[in-house]
Amino acid sequence: MTAKAKVTVSVDRGLVSVVDHAVRHHEADSRSAIVEEALRLWRLEHERAHLEQEVERYYRSLNADERSEDQQWAKLASRQAKRLWED
């Protein structure tokens, strides 16, 4: 188990009601568990968005020859994947 840090936050009352309802109906162990899961999901989404930006930046940086080569590799990979699925 990792060490936990206690924090205090202000949250919209409507959201707190939804969280409390989930805890009362055993959909979650506690408010803290729900907040921790929400933060974990937020972090994953943030990392995914950052990765997408980096991939886009990479592809935008390619010159015409590099783009053409990349398209050729993509076609080859697609054909090979199709063969694997058909076997």
C-alpha positions in Angstrom: 0.0 0.0 0.0 1.3 3.4 -0.9 1.4 6.3 1.5 -1.6 8.6 1.2 -1.6 12.4 1.5 -4.6 14.1 3.1 -5.9 17.0 1.2 -8.9 19.4 1.5 -10.9 20.5 -1.5 -14.0 22.4 -2.2 -16.4 20.6 -4.5 -19.8 21.4 -6.0 -22.6 20.1 -3.7 -24.3 18.3 -6.5 -21.1 16.3 -7.1 -20.8 15.5 -3.4 -24.3 14.2 -3.4 -23.6 11.9 -6.3 -20.4 10.6 -4.5 -22.2 10.1 -1.2 -25.0 8.2 -3.0 -22.5 5.9 -4.6 -20.9 5.3 -1.2 -24.2 4.6 0.5 -25.2 2.2 -2.2 -21.8 0.4 -2.0 -20.8 1.4 -5.5 -17.6 2.7 -3.9 -15.7 2.2 -0.6 -15.5 5.9 0.3 -15.4 9.5 -0.9 -11.6 9.2 -1.0 -11.7 6.1 -3.2 -14.0 7.9 -5.7 -11.8 11.0 -5.7 -8.6 8.9 -6.1 -10.1 7.0 -9.1 -11.3 10.3 -10.7 -7.8 11.7 -10.3 -6.2 8.5 -11.7 -8.5 8.7 -14.8 -7.8 12.4 -15.2 -4.1 11.7 -15.2 -4.5 8.9 -17.8 -6.5 11.2 -20.0 -3.9 14.0 -19.6 -1.1 11.6 -20.5 -3.1 10.3 -23.5 -3.7 13.8 -24.8 0.0 14.7 -24.3 1.0 11.6 -26.3 -1.4 12.5 -29.1 0.1 16.0 -29.3 3.6 14.5 -29.5 2.6 12.1 -32.3 0.9 14.9 -34.2 3.9 17.1 -33.8 6.1 14.3 -35.1 4.0 13.7 -38.2 3.7 17.4 -38.9 7.5 17.6 -38.9 8.0 15.1 -41.6 9.0 16.3 -45.1 7.3 15.0 -48.2 9.8 12.1 -48.7 9.4 11.0 -45.1 5.6 11.1 -45.3 5.7 9.0 -48.5 8.0 6.4 -46.8 5.7 6.4 -43.8 2.7 5.7 -46.0 4.5 2.9 -47.7 5.4 1.3 -44.3 1.8 1.7 -43.2 0.5 -0.1 -46.3 3.0 -2.9 -45.8 2.0 -3.3 -42.2 -1.7 -3.3 -43.1 -1.2 -6.0 -45.7 0.8 -8.1 -43.2 -1.8 -7.7 -40.5 -4.5 -8.7 -42.9 -2.6 -11.9 -43.8 -2.2 -12.7 -40.1 -5.9 -12.3 -39.5 -6.8 -14.4 -42.5 -4.6 -17.4 -41.5 
